[in-house]
Amino acid sequence: MRFYKDTITLANLLYEVASDTEIFAPNLGDGTYYAVQSDSSSWSRLGSVVTGGTSATTINSDTVTLSFTNGGQTRFVNFLNYMYEKTRYRTFVQDNLTDKGIKIKVKTNPRPMPNAGNVRDTAMAKFIKNKSKLFIGVERKDSNFAFGWVQMTSGNSIRSSLPHIGTPRGLDSMGTRKLKPILKAQKAIKVAQHNNHLFGELLTLKFNIIASDVFVTNSGFGDLLYFDSTDIINNANNKTIRTIAATVDTMMTYWKKYPASPLYIGYDSIIHKINLAFADTMDTVSVSPLKIKGTKSVSSVRFLKKVSARTYEEEIIPYSPVLDPTSFVLHQNYPNPFNPTTVIPFTMFDDGYVSINLYNALGQVVMKIISNEFFVLGEQEIEFDASGLPTGVYYYRLFVNGNIRGATHKMILLK
């Protein structure tokens, strides 16, 4: 990425960076500046550009022009880089997934067109072959009487749980006459017991991801990147669809941490929009095995992009001590991934002095999140602010009275 002043010439080149996503230009005086993607031959456009975190512009070329009238300004310019993508996808909405599958006789000519019920049942049958389960929320077997989640193992469980139209919120309570908390695993949640539009949209989104993962629809849907240039401060920007689903899972189970939060309504709208993005008439590539034809290209959806893959290999902490899970329990942080704050819960089975250490992927201590602080018996939690740390994968451990307690957990900081 190159940054020029006044004209795009070598003489006026101010900065050149290897990153294809961000350039930082400090202390800019009055004038016109150009941010240029120097390896643009492999890309069709820059995509969405954010300057200073306050405005966004859709760019259809390899250059974005910035003009400043007040000298001494500093700007971060973030480029969402993506290739022109012709892959076509097919998604379903809540009402689709309530259909009853029809009987399809392979030898019948012409064959009847499968419906969404057939897609639902076929995709779930493939998905559970490996003993997988569709989760809404976060599975917390260690705290059955504190948290609730939903786990489904059949297309019929999805069908009986849709559609929802009620207020978007977490998995708080259920019942027809007398409400009771949603605790431990639920096989399904019927509308009459818990009417929650976000639950219905999240369930539909996770099904759309599964259908793509098991190749009933075109693969790769869950790894598309969400970025809405008309709303640059929303919490879903620059996250993959899969990550958005995981983020909302934490909000569903840990709803007490988000009382009356506008995030529920915000994510409800975003997920509904994603589910609608590739909804269209039904068409098939084949009936046996069932393969649904994609009807809309990624490039036709302004807020979804297929980005170039960036992979890395995580290194596991080499030291795994013998654990005593019956005494003290360190739980998974939430939300996870997070930016920049997260909550770390842990259970104390006796009073004691607590330390929580943070490690990098090499097993080196990055910092002490807390150091030798006194906590009493019971469920405890602390809030961790990682504003001073770079994006990355970290690990954390619990020490009580100087001894390692509980398992090591991984947290992901995404900035």
C-alpha positions as CSV (number, residue, x, y, z in Angstrom):
1,M,0.0,0.0,0.0
2,R,1.4,3.4,-1.0
3,F,0.5,6.9,0.2
4,Y,1.1,10.0,-2.0
5,K,0.6,13.7,-1.7
6,D,-0.7,15.9,-4.5
7,T,0.2,13.6,-7.4
8,I,0.7,9.8,-7.8
9,T,4.4,10.0,-8.6
10,L,7.5,8.5,-7.1
11,A,8.7,11.9,-6.1
12,N,5.6,12.5,-4.0
13,L,5.5,9.0,-2.3
14,L,5.2,9.6,1.5
15,Y,4.7,6.0,2.8
16,E,4.8,2.5,1.6
17,V,3.7,-0.4,3.8
18,A,3.5,-4.2,3.2
19,S,0.1,-4.4,4.8
20,D,-2.8,-4.7,2.3
21,T,-5.4,-3.6,4.9
22,E,-4.2,-0.5,6.8
23,I,-1.9,2.5,6.4
24,F,-1.2,5.1,9.1
25,A,-0.4,8.6,8.1
26,P,0.4,11.1,10.9
27,N,0.6,14.9,10.9
28,L,-0.9,15.6,7.5
29,G,-1.0,19.2,6.3
30,D,-3.5,20.8,3.9
31,G,-3.7,19.1,0.5
32,T,-4.9,16.1,-1.4
33,Y,-3.6,12.7,-0.7
34,Y,-3.9,9.3,-2.5
35,A,-3.8,5.9,-1.0
36,V,-3.0,3.4,-3.7
37,Q,-3.0,-0.4,-3.7
38,S,0.3,-1.3,-5.4
39,D,-0.5,-4.9,-6.0
40,S,-3.9,-4.1,-7.6
41,S,-3.5,-6.5,-10.5
42,S,-4.8,-9.4,-8.4
43,W,-7.8,-7.4,-7.1
44,S,-10.8,-5.8,-8.7
45,R,-11.3,-3.0,-6.3
46,L,-10.4,-1.7,-2.9
47,G,-13.9,-2.1,-1.5
48,S,-14.9,-0.1,1.5
49,V,-12.6,2.5,3.0
50,V,-12.8,3.9,6.5
51,T,-10.9,7.1,7.4
52,G,-10.5,8.2,11.0
53,G,-13.3,5.8,12.0
54,T,-16.0,8.4,11.2
55,S,-16.9,8.0,7.5
56,A,-17.0,5.4,4.8
57,T,-16.8,5.5,1.0
58,T,-17.3,2.7,-1.6
59,I,-14.4,2.7,-4.0
60,N,-14.6,1.2,-7.4
61,S,-11.0,1.6,-8.3
62,D,-7.5,0.9,-6.9
63,T,-7.1,4.4,-5.5
64,V,-8.9,6.5,-2.8
65,T,-8.5,10.2,-2.6
66,L,-8.4,12.0,0.7
67,S,-8.6,15.8,1.1
68,F,-7.8,17.8,4.2
69,T,-8.4,21.5,4.9
70,N,-7.1,21.6,8.5
71,G,-3.3,20.9,8.8
72,G,-1.8,18.7,11.4
73,Q,-4.3,15.9,11.1
74,T,-3.7,12.2,11.6
75,R,-5.7,9.6,9.9
76,F,-5.9,5.8,9.9
77,V,-7.0,4.4,6.5
78,N,-8.4,0.9,6.6
79,F,-9.0,-1.0,3.4
80,L,-11.4,-4.0,3.3
81,N,-9.6,-5.8,0.5
82,Y,-11.6,-8.4,-1.6
83,M,-11.6,-10.0,-5.0
84,Y,-14.5,-9.9,-7.4
85,E,-16.4,-13.1,-6.5
86,K,-18.8,-15.0,-8.8
87,T,-19.6,-17.8,-6.4
88,R,-23.4,-18.2,-5.9
89,Y,-25.0,-19.1,-2.6
90,R,-28.5,-20.1,-1.4
91,T,-29.9,-19.2,2.0
92,F,-33.1,-19.9,3.8
93,V,-35.3,-17.8,6.2
94,Q,-37.2,-18.8,9.3
95,D,-40.5,-19.5,7.5
96,N,-38.8,-21.8,4.9
97,L,-37.5,-24.1,7.6
98,T,-41.0,-24.9,8.9
99,D,-41.9,-26.7,5.7
100,K,-42.5,-30.4,5.9
101,G,-40.3,-32.3,3.5
102,I,-42.0,-33.9,0.5
103,K,-41.4,-37.5,-0.7
104,I,-39.2,-37.6,-3.8
105,K,-39.1,-40.7,-5.9
106,V,-35.8,-40.7,-7.8
107,K,-37.2,-42.7,-10.7
108,T,-40.2,-40.3,-11.2
109,N,-40.0,-38.2,-14.4
110,P,-40.3,-35.3,-14.1
111,R,-39.0,-35.3,-10.5
112,P,-40.8,-33.0,-8.0
113,M,-38.7,-30.1,-6.8
114,P,-37.4,-30.6,-3.3
115,N,-38.5,-27.9,-0.8
116,A,-36.8,-26.3,2.2
117,G,-37.9,-29.1,4.4
118,N,-36.0,-31.6,2.3
119,V,-32.9,-29.4,2.5
120,R,-33.2,-29.0,6.3
121,D,-33.6,-32.7,6.9
122,T,-30.9,-33.7,4.5
123,A,-28.3,-31.2,5.8
124,M,-29.0,-32.1,9.5
125,A,-28.7,-35.9,8.7
126,K,-25.3,-35.3,7.2
127,F,-24.3,-33.0,10.0
128,I,-25.1,-35.4,12.8
129,K,-23.3,-38.3,11.2
130,N,-20.2,-37.3,13.0
131,K,-22.2,-37.0,16.3
132,S,-22.3,-33.2,15.9
133,K,-25.0,-31.0,17.4
134,L,-26.4,-27.6,16.5
135,F,-26.0,-25.3,19.5
136,I,-27.7,-22.1,20.2
137,G,-25.9,-20.5,23.0
138,V,-22.8,-21.8,24.8
139,E,-22.7,-25.4,26.2
140,R,-22.0,-25.2,29.9
141,K,-22.2,-28.7,31.3
142,D,-20.0,-27.5,34.2
143,S,-22.8,-25.0,35.3
144,N,-26.1,-26.7,34.4
145,F,-28.0,-24.8,37.1
146,A,-26.6,-21.4,36.2
147,F,-26.7,-21.3,32.3
148,G,-29.0,-22.5,29.5
149,W,-28.5,-23.4,25.9
150,V,-30.2,-25.3,23.1
151,Q,-28.8,-28.3,21.3
152,M,-30.5,-29.9,18.3
153,T,-29.8,-33.2,16.5
154,S,-32.5,-33.3,13.9
155,G,-34.3,-31.3,11.2
156,N,-37.5,-31.9,13.2
157,S,-36.1,-30.0,16.2
158,I,-35.5,-27.0,13.9
159,R,-38.9,-27.2,12.4
160,S,-40.7,-27.4,15.8
161,S,-38.7,-24.3,17.0
162,L,-39.7,-21.9,14.3
163,P,-40.7,-19.2,13.4
164,H,-40.1,-16.6,16.2
165,I,-41.4,-13.0,16.1
166,G,-40.9,-11.8,19.7
167,T,-38.6,-9.3,21.2
168,P,-34.9,-10.1,20.5
169,R,-33.1,-11.1,23.7
170,G,-31.1,-13.8,25.4
171,L,-32.2,-17.2,26.6
172,D,-33.7,-15.8,29.8
173,S,-37.0,-17.7,30.6
174,M,-39.6,-19.9,29.2
175,G,-43.2,-21.1,30.0
176,T,-46.8,-20.5,29.0
177,R,-48.3,-19.5,32.4
178,K,-45.5,-19.4,34.9
179,L,-42.1,-18.4,33.6
180,K,-39.0,-20.3,34.7
181,P,-35.4,-19.7,33.9
182,I,-33.9,-21.5,30.9
183,L,-31.3,-23.8,32.4
184,K,-29.0,-26.6,31.1
185,A,-29.6,-28.1,27.6
186,Q,-32.9,-27.8,25.8
187,K,-33.7,-30.0,22.8
188,A,-35.9,-27.3,21.3
189,I,-37.7,-24.1,22.2
190,K,-41.2,-23.7,20.9
191,V,-42.6,-20.2,20.2
192,A,-45.4,-20.6,22.8
193,Q,-42.8,-21.0,25.5
194,H,-40.1,-18.5,24.4
195,N,-40.9,-16.1,21.6
196,N,-37.6,-14.5,20.5
197,H,-37.0,-13.3,17.0
198,L,-33.2,-13.3,17.5
199,F,-33.3,-17.0,18.6
200,G,-35.1,-17.8,15.3
201,E,-32.7,-15.8,13.2
202,L,-29.7,-17.2,14.9
203,L,-31.0,-20.8,14.5
204,T,-31.7,-20.1,10.8
205,L,-28.2,-18.6,10.3
206,K,-26.5,-21.6,11.9
207,F,-28.5,-23.9,9.7
208,N,-27.4,-22.0,6.6
209,I,-23.8,-22.4,7.8
210,I,-24.3,-26.1,8.3
211,A,-26.0,-26.6,4.9
212,S,-23.0,-25.0,3.3
213,D,-20.5,-26.9,5.4
214,V,-22.0,-30.3,4.5
215,F,-22.2,-29.3,0.8
216,V,-25.9,-29.4,0.4
217,T,-25.5,-25.7,-0.6
218,N,-22.3,-24.2,-2.0
219,S,-19.5,-24.3,0.5
220,G,-17.9,-21.2,2.1
221,F,-21.0,-19.3,3.2
222,G,-19.9,-19.3,6.9
223,D,-16.5,-17.7,6.0
224,L,-17.9,-14.7,4.1
225,L,-16.9,-11.4,5.6
226,Y,-19.6,-8.9,6.8
227,F,-18.9,-5.2,6.2
228,D,-21.7,-2.6,6.0
229,S,-20.2,0.6,4.7
230,T,-23.4,2.5,5.5
231,D,-23.0,1.7,9.2
232,I,-19.3,1.5,10.0
233,I,-19.6,1.4,13.8
234,N,-21.8,-1.7,14.1
235,N,-20.3,-4.6,16.0
236,A,-20.5,-7.1,13.2
237,N,-18.2,-5.3,10.7
238,N,-15.1,-7.1,9.7
239,K,-16.3,-10.4,11.2
240,T,-17.1,-13.6,9.3
241,I,-20.6,-15.0,9.4
242,R,-19.3,-17.8,11.5
243,T,-17.8,-15.4,14.0
244,I,-21.0,-13.3,14.2
245,A,-22.9,-16.5,15.0
246,A,-20.4,-17.4,17.8
247,T,-20.6,-13.9,19.2
248,V,-24.4,-14.0,19.5
249,D,-24.1,-17.5,21.0
250,T,-22.3,-15.9,24.0
251,M,-25.0,-13.2,24.3
252,M,-27.8,-15.8,24.3
253,T,-26.3,-17.9,27.2
254,Y,-24.8,-15.0,29.2
255,W,-27.8,-12.7,28.8
256,K,-27.4,-11.4,32.4
257,K,-24.3,-9.6,31.3
258,Y,-26.2,-7.6,28.6
259,P,-29.3,-6.3,30.4
260,A,-31.7,-4.5,28.0
261,S,-28.7,-4.2,25.6
262,P,-29.4,-2.7,22.1
263,L,-26.9,-5.3,20.8
264,Y,-29.7,-7.8,20.7
265,I,-31.8,-5.7,18.3
266,G,-28.7,-4.7,16.3
267,Y,-27.5,-8.3,15.8
268,D,-31.1,-9.4,15.1
269,S,-31.3,-7.0,12.2
270,I,-27.9,-8.0,10.9
271,I,-28.5,-11.7,11.0
272,H,-31.9,-11.3,9.4
273,K,-30.3,-9.4,6.6
274,I,-27.7,-12.1,6.1
275,N,-30.3,-14.9,6.0
276,L,-32.2,-12.9,3.4
277,A,-29.1,-12.2,1.3
278,F,-29.3,-15.3,-0.9
279,A,-32.9,-16.4,-0.4
280,D,-34.5,-17.1,-3.8
281,T,-36.5,-19.7,-5.7
282,M,-35.5,-23.3,-5.3
283,D,-33.4,-25.0,-7.9
284,T,-31.2,-28.1,-7.7
285,V,-27.9,-29.3,-9.1
286,S,-28.9,-32.8,-8.3
287,V,-31.6,-34.6,-6.3
288,S,-29.7,-37.7,-5.3
289,P,-27.5,-36.7,-3.5
290,L,-29.4,-33.5,-2.8
291,K,-27.4,-30.4,-3.9
292,I,-29.1,-27.0,-4.1
293,K,-28.0,-24.5,-6.8
294,G,-26.8,-21.1,-5.7
295,T,-28.9,-18.3,-7.1
296,K,-27.2,-15.1,-6.1
297,S,-23.5,-14.1,-6.4
298,V,-21.5,-12.7,-3.5
299,S,-20.7,-9.6,-5.6
300,S,-24.4,-8.8,-5.8
301,V,-24.7,-8.4,-2.0
302,R,-23.1,-5.1,-0.9
303,F,-22.4,-6.1,2.8
304,L,-20.8,-9.5,2.2
305,K,-17.4,-10.2,0.7
306,K,-15.3,-13.2,0.1
307,V,-11.8,-12.2,1.2
308,S,-8.4,-13.7,0.5
309,A,-7.5,-16.4,3.0
310,R,-4.9,-15.6,5.7
311,T,-3.9,-18.7,7.6
312,Y,-1.6,-19.2,10.5
313,E,-0.6,-22.2,12.7
314,E,-1.4,-21.9,16.4
315,E,1.3,-23.1,18.8
316,I,0.0,-24.9,21.9
317,I,1.5,-24.1,25.3
318,P,4.0,-26.9,25.9
319,Y,3.3,-27.3,29.7
320,S,0.1,-29.2,30.8
321,P,0.1,-29.7,34.6
322,V,-1.9,-32.3,36.4
323,L,-5.2,-30.7,37.3
324,D,-7.5,-30.9,40.2
325,P,-11.0,-30.1,38.8
326,T,-12.8,-31.0,42.0
327,S,-11.4,-28.0,43.9
328,F,-11.4,-24.9,41.7
329,V,-12.8,-24.3,38.2
330,L,-11.6,-21.8,35.6
331,H,-14.3,-21.2,33.0
332,Q,-14.2,-20.0,29.4
333,N,-14.2,-16.2,29.0
334,Y,-17.1,-14.5,27.3
335,P,-17.5,-13.0,24.8
336,N,-14.9,-14.8,22.9
337,P,-13.6,-13.6,20.4
338,F,-13.7,-10.1,22.1
339,N,-12.6,-6.5,21.7
340,P,-11.3,-5.1,23.9
341,T,-13.0,-6.3,27.1
342,T,-14.1,-9.8,28.2
343,V,-15.3,-11.5,31.4
344,I,-13.3,-14.4,33.0
345,P,-15.5,-16.5,35.4
346,F,-14.1,-19.0,37.9
347,T,-15.5,-21.0,40.8
348,M,-13.9,-20.9,44.3
349,F,-14.5,-23.9,46.5
350,D,-12.7,-22.2,49.4
351,D,-11.4,-18.8,50.2
352,G,-8.0,-18.0,48.8
353,Y,-5.6,-15.6,47.1
354,V,-6.1,-15.7,43.3
355,S,-3.8,-14.9,40.4
356,I,-4.7,-15.3,36.7
357,N,-1.7,-15.3,34.2
358,L,-2.0,-14.5,30.5
359,Y,0.3,-16.3,28.1
360,N,1.1,-16.0,24.4
361,A,1.2,-19.0,21.9
362,L,4.8,-19.7,22.9
363,G,3.9,-20.2,26.6
364,Q,5.5,-16.9,27.7
365,V,3.8,-14.8,30.4
366,V,2.4,-11.7,28.8
367,M,1.0,-10.2,31.9
368,K,-0.8,-11.0,35.2
369,I,-4.5,-10.2,34.7
370,I,-4.9,-10.2,38.5
371,S,-2.1,-10.9,41.1
372,N,-2.7,-12.4,44.5
373,E,-6.1,-10.9,45.1
374,F,-8.4,-12.4,47.8
375,F,-11.7,-14.1,46.8
376,V,-14.2,-15.9,48.9
377,L,-15.9,-19.2,48.2
378,G,-18.4,-19.2,45.4
379,E,-18.9,-18.2,41.7
380,Q,-16.6,-15.3,40.9
381,E,-15.7,-13.3,37.8
382,I,-13.4,-10.5,36.7
383,E,-13.4,-8.2,33.7
384,F,-10.3,-8.1,31.6
385,D,-9.4,-5.1,29.4
386,A,-7.0,-6.0,26.6
387,S,-6.8,-2.5,25.1
388,G,-3.0,-2.5,25.4
389,L,-2.5,-5.8,23.6
390,P,-2.3,-6.6,19.9
391,T,-4.8,-8.9,18.1
392,G,-3.9,-12.5,18.7
393,V,-4.5,-15.8,20.4
394,Y,-3.8,-15.9,24.1
395,Y,-4.1,-18.5,26.9
396,Y,-4.9,-18.0,30.6
397,R,-4.5,-20.0,33.8
398,L,-5.8,-19.8,37.4
399,F,-3.6,-19.9,40.4
400,V,-5.0,-20.2,44.0
401,N,-2.6,-19.7,46.9
402,G,0.2,-20.2,44.4
403,N,-1.0,-23.5,43.0
404,I,-2.3,-24.1,39.4
405,R,-6.1,-24.8,39.5
406,G,-8.4,-25.7,36.7
407,A,-7.8,-26.1,33.0
408,T,-6.0,-23.7,30.6
409,H,-8.3,-21.7,28.4
410,K,-7.8,-19.9,25.1
411,M,-9.1,-16.4,24.3
412,I,-9.0,-14.6,21.0
413,L,-8.6,-10.8,20.8
414,L,-9.8,-9.3,17.5
415,K,-9.3,-5.6,17.0
